[in-house]
Amino acid sequence: VLSAISGVSKRIKEVAQTYKPLFGGEHFLTGKEVCERLYISPRTLQDYRDKGIIPYTQFAGKILYKESEIERILKNNYREKDKMKMEY
């Protein structure tokens, strides 16, 4: 019983750390999360913001990104394998 309680407690802590509430039906990501998803550096993310490539919102000094916008950007820039050129 104690091990079951310990397991449930551990899972609750994991969920609490990764929980992202919806705001207007939308999930928002931090810059760190966007960098991890896109495999880019914070500086590259800043360049994308400056160039208008990635939309964002700023509130109380925090910059946030709509998860749906990041997914849209990935989908729109996806290239099929046979359409890509191999360059060496």
C-alpha positions as CSV (number, residue, x, y, z in Angstrom):
1,V,0.0,0.0,0.0
2,L,2.8,2.4,0.9
3,S,4.6,1.8,-2.4
4,A,1.3,2.5,-4.3
5,I,0.8,5.7,-2.4
6,S,4.4,6.7,-3.1
7,G,3.9,5.9,-6.8
8,V,0.8,8.1,-6.9
9,S,2.5,10.9,-5.1
10,K,5.4,10.8,-7.5
11,R,3.0,10.9,-10.5
12,I,1.1,13.8,-9.0
13,K,4.4,15.7,-8.7
14,E,5.3,14.9,-12.3
15,V,2.0,16.1,-13.6
16,A,2.1,19.3,-11.5
17,Q,5.5,20.2,-12.9
18,T,4.5,19.7,-16.5
19,Y,0.9,21.0,-16.3
20,K,0.0,23.8,-18.7
21,P,-3.3,25.4,-18.2
22,L,-5.3,26.6,-21.1
23,F,-5.8,30.3,-21.7
24,G,-8.6,30.9,-24.1
25,G,-8.4,27.3,-25.2
26,E,-4.7,27.6,-26.1
27,H,-1.6,26.1,-24.6
28,F,1.4,28.5,-24.4
29,L,5.1,27.5,-24.4
30,T,8.1,29.2,-22.9
31,G,11.1,30.1,-25.0
32,K,13.0,27.2,-23.5
33,E,10.3,24.8,-24.5
34,V,10.2,26.2,-28.1
35,C,14.0,25.9,-28.3
36,E,13.8,22.3,-27.2
37,R,11.0,21.4,-29.7
38,L,12.7,23.2,-32.6
39,Y,16.3,22.2,-31.7
40,I,17.4,25.8,-31.8
41,S,19.3,28.1,-29.5
42,P,17.7,31.0,-27.6
43,R,19.6,33.4,-29.9
44,T,18.1,31.8,-33.0
45,L,14.6,32.0,-31.4
46,Q,15.2,35.7,-30.7
47,D,16.2,36.2,-34.4
48,Y,13.0,34.4,-35.5
49,R,11.0,36.8,-33.3
50,D,12.8,39.8,-34.6
51,K,12.2,38.7,-38.2
52,G,8.5,37.9,-37.6
53,I,9.0,34.2,-38.3
54,I,7.5,33.1,-35.0
55,P,4.6,35.0,-33.5
56,Y,4.7,35.6,-29.7
57,T,3.0,37.4,-26.9
58,Q,4.7,39.3,-24.1
59,F,3.0,39.6,-20.7
60,A,4.6,40.8,-17.4
61,G,8.0,40.5,-18.9
62,K,7.6,36.9,-20.1
63,I,7.5,36.0,-23.7
64,L,5.2,33.1,-24.6
65,Y,4.4,31.3,-27.8
66,K,1.2,29.6,-28.8
67,E,1.7,25.9,-29.1
68,S,-0.6,25.7,-32.1
69,E,1.5,28.4,-34.0
70,I,4.7,26.4,-33.4
71,E,3.0,23.2,-34.7
72,R,1.7,25.2,-37.7
73,I,5.2,26.5,-38.5
74,L,6.6,23.0,-38.3
75,K,3.8,21.6,-40.5
76,N,4.1,24.4,-43.1
77,N,7.9,23.9,-43.4
78,Y,7.9,20.1,-43.5
79,R,9.6,18.7,-46.6
80,E,9.1,15.2,-47.8
81,K,12.2,13.0,-48.1
82,D,12.0,12.7,-51.9
83,K,11.7,16.5,-52.3
84,M,14.9,17.1,-50.3
85,K,18.3,17.3,-52.1
86,M,21.2,15.5,-50.6
87,E,24.1,18.0,-50.4
88,Y,27.6,17.0,-49.5
